């Protein structure tokens, strides 16, 4: 991607990987939306703080990215160790009231970013929350159906 559309996304991910909530939020517009809610850059900074509170060693890896017009789609893997409690309802609120487990997790995610004038104006994500809950011991893991290897990538 030579047009620079992914640059704000890369800066956002780099901020997360440096465990810096301010850098995590800096590429977002002051009036950015997150999952359709107008939270702005400050709201995204609080999201970053909450993720870091839950997973102080959080790391995101962009596996695949596609750009079309002002939209960037990224397939990512999030890894981290559940060592704290989030301050707000991040990751769909799954960790609210959950005591730190000390468990390492690996979660598959898909992110959509709208980029306007070099800033992220919109973010949406779809995550494997069921897999995350299984890895944290919050629900019993079931064996995949015979021949289904899709879950093996996540847990190996």
C-alpha positions in Angstrom: 0.0 0.0 0.0 2.0 2.9 -1.2 -0.8 5.6 -1.0 -0.3 6.0 2.8 -3.9 5.0 3.7 -2.6 2.4 6.2 -0.2 4.8 7.8 -2.7 6.0 10.6 -3.6 2.3 11.2 0.0 1.4 11.6 0.6 4.3 14.0 -2.4 3.2 16.0 -1.1 -0.4 16.2 2.4 0.8 17.0 1.1 2.8 19.9 -0.7 -0.3 21.3 2.4 -2.4 20.9 4.5 0.3 22.7 1.9 0.2 25.5 1.2 3.9 25.0 -2.5 4.9 25.3 -1.8 8.4 23.9 0.0 7.1 20.8 -2.8 4.4 20.5 -5.3 7.2 20.2 -3.3 9.9 18.4 -4.2 8.7 14.8 -7.9 9.1 15.5 -9.9 12.2 14.6 -11.1 14.3 17.5 -14.7 13.3 16.5 -14.0 9.6 15.6 -16.5 6.9 16.1 -15.9 3.5 17.7 -18.5 0.9 16.8 -20.8 3.7 15.8 -20.5 5.6 19.1 -19.1 9.1 18.9 -16.2 8.7 21.4 -13.6 10.9 19.8 -9.8 10.7 20.3 -10.2 11.0 24.1 -12.6 8.0 24.2 -10.1 5.9 22.2 -7.3 6.9 24.6 -9.5 5.5 27.4 -10.0 2.3 25.4 -6.3 2.0 25.1 -5.8 2.5 28.8 -8.4 -0.2 29.6 -6.9 -2.7 27.2 -3.5 -2.0 28.8 -4.9 -2.4 32.3 -6.3 -5.9 31.3 -3.3 -7.0 29.2 -0.2 -4.9 30.1 1.9 -6.9 27.5 -0.7 -6.6 24.7 0.6 -7.0 21.2 -1.2 -6.7 17.8 0.1 -8.2 14.6 -1.5 -7.2 11.3 -1.8 -10.5 9.3 -3.6 -9.2 6.2 -4.7 -5.7 5.1 -6.8 -4.5 2.2 -7.5 -0.9 1.2 -10.3 0.3 -0.9 -10.9 4.0 -1.2 -11.0 5.5 2.3 -11.5 2.1 4.0 -8.8 -0.1 5.4 -9.6 -3.7 6.6 -7.1 -5.5 8.7 -7.0 -9.1 9.9 -5.1 -9.1 13.2 -3.9 -11.3 16.0 -4.0 -9.9 19.5 -1.8 -11.6 22.2 -1.4 -10.7 25.8 -1.5 -11.9 29.4 -4.6 -11.3 31.4 -3.0 -9.5 34.4 -5.5 -6.8 35.3 -9.1 -5.5 35.1 -10.2 -3.0 32.4 -11.5 0.4 33.5 -14.3 0.3 30.9 -16.2 -2.1 28.8 -13.6 -3.0 26.2 -13.7 -6.3 24.3 -17.5 -6.3 24.3 -17.5 -6.0 28.1 -16.4 -9.6 28.5 -13.9 -8.8 31.3 -16.0 -6.6 33.5 -15.8 -8.0 37.0 -13.5 -10.8 36.0 -10.5 -11.3 38.2 -7.1 -11.4 36.4 -6.4 -15.0 35.4 -2.7 -14.7 34.6 -3.4 -16.6 31.4 -1.9 -15.9 28.0 -4.4 -15.3 25.2 -4.3 -15.2 21.5 -7.4 -13.7 19.7 -8.2 -13.4 16.0 -9.7 -10.0 15.1 -11.0 -8.2 12.0 -10.9 -4.3 12.0 -12.4 -1.8 9.7 -11.0 1.8 9.7 -12.2 4.7 7.7 -9.4 7.1 6.9 -10.1 10.8 6.1 -7.4 13.4 5.6 -4.8 11.1 7.3 -6.9 10.4 10.4 -9.0 7.5 11.5 -12.6 8.7 11.6 -14.3 5.4 12.2 -13.4 2.1 13.7 -15.3 -1.2 13.9 -14.1 -4.7 14.9 -15.2 -8.3 15.0 -13.4 -10.5 17.4 -13.3 -14.2 18.4 -14.7 -13.5 21.8 -15.8 -17.1 22.4 -12.2 -18.2 21.9 -11.0 -15.5 24.3 -13.5 -16.6 27.0 -12.4 -20.3 26.5 -8.7 -19.3 26.9 -9.5 -17.3 30.1 -11.4 -20.3 31.6 -14.6 -18.3 31.6 -16.4 -21.1 29.7 -15.7 -24.7 28.9 -13.9 -25.2 25.6 -15.5 -27.7 23.4 -13.7 -29.9 20.9 -14.1 -28.7 17.3 -16.2 -30.9 15.0 -14.2 -33.7 13.3 -12.2 -32.3 10.5 -12.5 -28.6 11.6 -9.0 -27.2 12.0 -10.0 -23.5 12.2 -9.7 -23.4 16.0 -6.4 -25.1 16.0 -4.7 -22.0 14.5 -5.8 -20.0 17.5 -4.7 -22.3 20.2 -1.4 -23.6 18.8 
